[in-house]
Amino acid sequence: MRTLNLCCGLILFTLLAACVTINIYFPAAAAEKAADKIIDEVWQLRNSDKPALPPAK
């Protein structure tokens, strides 16, 4: 009987612990600023990879 109570208690504890949610909220302005910075860096990399055009004759 004691083993059954222990098992039920552990199962109940596990189910209760599984229901805990951790929410992390980021300020929208900071997230948008970071996204803009990443996009700018990607565009700079793409533009620097393009070969230079030969001068027009």
Steps between C-alpha positions, in 0.01 A plus 500: 500500500784737582661431160170578324471833685859586413444420132179703488674789672789494253262486204297788639814705561626428147169605345492815708858590410425444130229768513738776606566749221777755492414806294769744396388829352730712288432868444369541145724797424816315601404193297423714194831686534691171522318364195578814300867475594517136386325583172742788434799272564364236262446758226852634548642149463300438184604831347867442575488153337389639163784553252565855390363593159760580234515865404281603206681573172 
